[in-house]
Amino acid sequence: MTKQLSKSGSDKISVAFCCLGNICRSPMAEAVMRHATGEMELTHLVSEIDSFGTSGFHAGDGPDRRTVQTCLTNGVSVNHVSRQVRQSDFEKFDYIFAMDRENLEDLKYMQPRGSKAKIMLFGTYSEDAKLDKIIKDPYYGGPDGFQNNFRQLDHFSRTFLKRLATGTA
């Protein structure tokens, strides 16, 4: 197995997820990635997994109850306190995955010139043509939106980790 080197030269990478408020999609993505990393026995490749929002609307809050319920229903524990992205995150993380195009554009605008983070849509890691690459905000919808997000995030996480393990992330 070829290890992917982080931009800092270590053999572990750091990953963060970003949505608008950091209470629905990105804490779910963080929990799913952490779970998949353990389940796939790839913890030796990932040093840190975190999430944050482009806004501070919900800073200090826990995840939306529907995010927690969806994760638990699927056997994934979630434990997170919402926060807003910081300038230091662009140096701390090798990858920052946006949930949608608006957050991607906001992150690119905020990113300090020359920082190490590779910012991209998490849906880039889709190998299923039937899955939407945009992870839509489920906040104003019902439980189906959260379950759909979970399916997307599980697929994207496992695809990313497979590529990381083979050095093609």
Salt bridges, closest charged atoms under 4 A:
ASP11 OD2 - LYS3 NZ 3.15
GLU30 OE2 - ARG34 NH1 3.11
GLU30 OE1 - HIS80 ND1 2.90
GLU39 OE2 - HIS35 NE2 3.22
GLU39 OE1 - ARG158 NH2 2.41
GLU48 OE2 - LYS92 NZ 3.20
ASP50 OD2 - ARG83 NH2 3.33
ASP61 OD2 - HIS58 ND1 3.50
ASP64 OD2 - ARG66 NH2 2.89
ASP89 OD2 - ARG83 NH1 2.87
ASP94 OD1 - LYS116 NZ 3.52
ASP100 OD2 - ARG25 NH1 2.79
GLU127 OE1 - LYS162 NZ 3.33
GLU127 OE2 - ARG163 NH2 3.75
ASP132 OD2 - LYS136 NZ 3.03
ASP137 OD2 - ARG25 NH2 3.85
ASP154 OD1 - ARG158 NE 2.93
